[in-house]
Structures are given as structure tokens and as C-alpha cells.
Amino acid sequence: MESQKEARTLQKPVARPPGASRSQTPNDKERREGGAVPAAAALGAEADDDSADGLWELPVEPAERRPECTRCSRPQKVCLCPFLPAHPLHISTHLYIIQHPAEGNKVLRTVPLLAACLPQDKCKVKIGRRFSEERDPELSTVCRKSGTLILYPGAEAANLEEFILDSPVYPSTIIIIDGTWSQAKDIFYKNSLFRHPKQVQLKTSISSQYVIRMQPTNRCLSTLECAAVALSILEKNNYIQETLLRPLQALCSFQLQHGAQIRLSKEHLLKNGLYPKPMPKNKRKLRKMELLMNSVKI
């Protein structure tokens, strides 16, 4: 009886440390078959474990960011300042950019280029998802002024060019939301402040020149392009649009020369059977895809 109890004790499995592999090794197999494991092999295994544990103790050096240009916010080696106006454009309209926090982390963003072309007192960038009178009294005051517009293509949005012809008060300020379409929608509908300004939209036939980033539809424009068109309409000066688009064109040209590819819109890919991903199973997302394929505004 004692010999049987002793045998069971010897056969009791040894507890594995957290994260240890459960895969069978040649040494495990030899142990089960009654073979002896050479001492050198055992020492080698222990040495491998010690060296692997030592890797976790090595200091991690943070990645160093490339020096950036103070004006265009691009890395100095690919600075776009030669394509910016020598002096900020003279405009009377105040522009407020409401930027989703995620946009600030993107490498190829257009708002820094836009801000570099305009006077600092005419272009202000507000970063965040939620805004209120308590959090931002300045923005709250701006939204309540009769001369403030918000560029958002909602159901109640008027055509900007037609609106300024009939408006008794000529617009002095325009607000543009910077983010993906889902982010912009979330910001617009979850901030009651943005319901005060008059909603306007752009009805233009131009296609986006921001060809290195995929757009939902063929009619979508980047934030810089929206600002360029809107300001040229409000200021009645087409030179503004040409000047603001110049650094964007240079950015896309440089990226294409260094390996980037032209990104067609999701609408174009779906209509021509070129969309690389499987259709979503979620009914709401699938419905959006169907609307894109049928050129229905979403």
C-alpha cells in the first residue's frame, strides 16, 4: 500500500507557471517513455528560459519623432511650406474647425495645412467630442450668433451659394467638423450647441483631390477642400480655393511618388465589384453599403 501511495505521489503533475507552453517537447516525450534526460539538455533549457526572461527587463526606448516644421507641421525633410502662400490669406470670415481627437494622430491630416494658410485670428481649431457652454463659453457664444453657419449636409441644410443670396445677415463665421463621417455625425447630433447655427452644404461638381485617402462617396471632400470651397464662396474670391488646394496637391503628389496609391471611393469600388472586403453581416452597415451602391445620400 505504501509503495502504491508513493508511486501516485511521484506521478502527480507539476504545476506550470503562468504563460508556460502546453506543447509537447522531445524531453517531455522521453520522460513519459522512461528515458533519462541528459543533464546538458536540462541545463540548456534552463539557460534558454533565463535568457528569455532577461528580454523583458531590457529598457524600451521610445520612438523619436522626426523634427517637424513649425509652420506646416510636416516633417522637415518633406516640408510643404514652398507650396503655402508667402503671407496668410486676407479674409474677413472666421473659421472654426471642430476636430475629433482621433484626427490629430493621423499622419496625413489636412487641417495643419489649412491653418498655415490663414491668419491665426481667423482660423481656430477646437479638439474634442463634447462641447457645452460650461466647457467652451467662446464656442457657445459663436454658435448663438445670427451670422454663424455650420457646414453639415443634414436634411435641413441649405445650399451655401443660394443661402447667402437671400440671407438678411451676411455670414461672418462658418464651423466645419473634422473627422470621419461617423465621427462628424456623432459630434453634430450629440452637441446641442451645433443646432443653433444655420446648416449649409456645398453643392459642387468637383471631385476630391485628396486621392491618397479613401472617401465614402465620389462627392465627399476633405476638411481642407470643404474650407477652400466655402471660403471662396463667402469671400467671393476663387483665388482662395486655388491657394488652399495647392499644398494638398503637393502632399498627394509627393506621397504617390514614394509608394502611395490612388484610393478610389468606397462607392466606386462597390459599384464596380472591386470592394476588397466581404460585405458586412450587420444589417445597418449592410444597408449603408446598399445605399452607396445605389448613389443614395446617406
N, C-alpha and C positions, 0 to 999 in steps of 0.2 A: 504493500500500500504506500509506504514512504517513497519507494522508488518511482511509482506511478505519479505521485504528487510532485516529486522533484522534476520529473520529465515534463509535466504540464507547466510547471513554473519556468522551465528553460524555454518552452515553446511560446511563452507569452509574447505577443508582438511589442516591439519597442515603439513608443510614441514618436511621431515625426514632428520636427519643428515646423512652425507655420511657413507656408510657401514652398515646402520641400516637394520635389517631384515624385509622382507615383509611378513613373515609368520604370520598367524592369531593366536593370543593368546586368552586364555579364557577371559581376561579382555577386549580385543577389541570386542569380541562377545557380552559380557554383555553390553558394551556401545551402540552397534548398536541396541540391543533389548530393550534399555531403562532402563536397570538395573543399579543400583548405584554400583560403585566400592568401596569396603571398604578402609578406609584410611590406615589401616595397610598393605594391599596388595600393595597400591601405594608406601608407604614408603619402603616396602621390595624390590620392583622393582628398585627404585632409588638406594637403597643400593647395589644391585647386579651390577648395571651399574657402580657405583663408584668403587667397588672392582675390576671389570674387567678393568676399565681404569687404576687403580693403577698398574696392572701387567705390563703394557707397560713401566712404569717408573722404574721398577726394573733393576739394573745393570746386564749386561750379562758378565759372567766370561768366558774368552777364554779357550778352552780346552788345557790342558797341555800335551805336547808330552812326551812320555816316554824317559828317558835318553838313548842315542844311543852310541854304541861302536864307538870309533874314527877310528877303522881300517876297520871293515866290514860294518859299517853304519846300523847295525841291532840293535833293542832294546837290552839293556844289558842283560836282562833276557833270551833272545833267541839268544845270540851271537854265530856266526858261526866261530869264529877265530880258535877253535881247529881243524877245517877241512881245514884251509888255510895252505899253506906252511910256514915253520918257517921263511924263508927268501924269498924275491921276486925272482921269476924265472929269471935266467940269459938268456936273449935273445938279439939278435942283431937287430931284426925287430922293427921298430917304428909303433905303433898302434894309429890311430886316430878314436875316436868314435864321430860321428855326431849325437847328441841326440835331438830328438824332445822335446820341452818344456813340453809336457804332460806326458812324461815318468818319469820325475823327481818326479811327485806327486804320483806315484804308489807305493804301499807298497812292493809288491813282485817283485822288479826290480833286474836284474842280473848284471848290469854294475858296481855297487859298489863292488860286489864280484870279478868281473874280475879285476878291478883296484887294489884291495887289494892284488892280487897275482902277480902283475907285478911291475917293477921299475917305479917310478914316471916320470922319463925322457923318458920312453919308451911307456907310455900309457897316452894319453891326451884326455880329454872329452870336446867337443865343443857343447854348447847348443844353439839351435836356429832353425829358419825355413829358413832364407835367409842369404846367405854369399856372400861377394864380396871382391875384392881386397882392397877396401877402408875400409870395416868393419873389415877384418881379413887378414892383409898382410902375416902373417905367414902361414895360411892355403892356401892362394893363391900361395905362393912360393912352398909349398909342392906339391900341385896339378899339378904344371907345371914340376916337376922333372921326368925324364925318369924312375926312379926306383920306382915310386909310382903306386899302384894298388887301385882300388875301388871294393869292393865286392858287386856287384849288379847283379841279374840274369836277365839282359836285353837280347834283341835279339842279341846283338853283343858280349855278354860275352863269354869268353873262359874258358875252364876247367883249374882251377888253377894248378893242377898237371901237365898237359900237357904243359901249358904255360911256366912254369919255366924251362922245359927241352930244349925249343927252344929259349928262350929269350936271346938276346946278353948281356943284362944288368940284373943282378940278382936283384930282387925286394928288396928294403930296407924299404919300408913303405907300409902299407895297411890301407885303410879307410873303416869303416863299419858304416852304418846308423842304428841308434837305434830308433825304433818306430813300430807302426802297419804297415801292408803292404801298406795301403793307404797313411799313413804319410810318409813312406820311398819313395814311388813313387813320392809324391808331392815334397819332398826335392830334390830328384835326378833330376827331369826334370825341376824344376824352379830355379836351381842354375847352371849357365853355367860353374862354376869352376869344377864341378864334371864330365864334359865331357872331360877334359884333361887326367886324368889317364886312364890306360887300364882297361876295365871292365873284371872282372873274376867272376866265380861262383864255388860253390862246388858241385861236383857230388859224393855223398856219399850215401850209403845204410842205414846209421844209422838213427834210429828214435829219435825224441826229447825226452829227459829225463825230460823236463820241463812240467810234466804231470798235474800240477795244474793250467795251463793256456791254454785256447783253441787256437789251431793253425788253420789256414785256410785249410791246407792240411797235409797229413801224412809225407810229405818231408820237411816241414818247421822246422827251428831250431831257438832257442832263440839267442839273440845277443852274450851271453857268449859262447854258443855252437859253433856258427859260428867262433868266435875268436879262440876258442880252436882248432878247426879242421884246420883253416887257418894257425895259428902259428905253429902247429905241422908239417904241410906240408912245410912251408917256412924254419923252423928251422931244419927240418929232424929229429924230436925228438918226438916220440909218448908219452913220459913221460909228455910232456907239456899238451897234451889233457887230460890225466888221472888226472893230478893235478888240472887243471882248472875246471873239471867237478865234483870233489869231493864236494866242498861246495854247488853246485847246487843240487846234490843228497841229501845232508843232509837237505837243505832247504825244498825240496819237501817231504822228509820222515817226517820231523817234522810237516809240515802243514797237512799231511794226518793223522797223529796220533792225531791231535787236531781238527778234523771235516771237513777238506777239502776233496774234492772228485776228483777222476781222471777225467780230462777233455779230452774227445776224440775230434779229429779234426772235423771241420765242414764238411770236405769231407767224413769222415767215417759216420757221422750222416746222411748226405743226402743220401748216397748210401744204407744205411740200414733202411731208413724210420724212423729214430729216432730224426730227427731235430725238436725241440720243438716249433719253431716259425712258423707262416704262411709264405708262400712264398711271396716275395715282389711283389708289383704291378708295380714298376718302371722297365721298360724294360731293362735298363742297368744292374741293380742289379740282375734281373731275369736271364739274360744271364750269369752273373758270376756264379750263382748257378748251371746252367746247365753245364757249363764248369767243375766245381768242381765234379759234379756227373759223368761226363764222363772222369775224370782224365786228362783233358786238362790243360796244363800250362797256367796260367793267370798272 
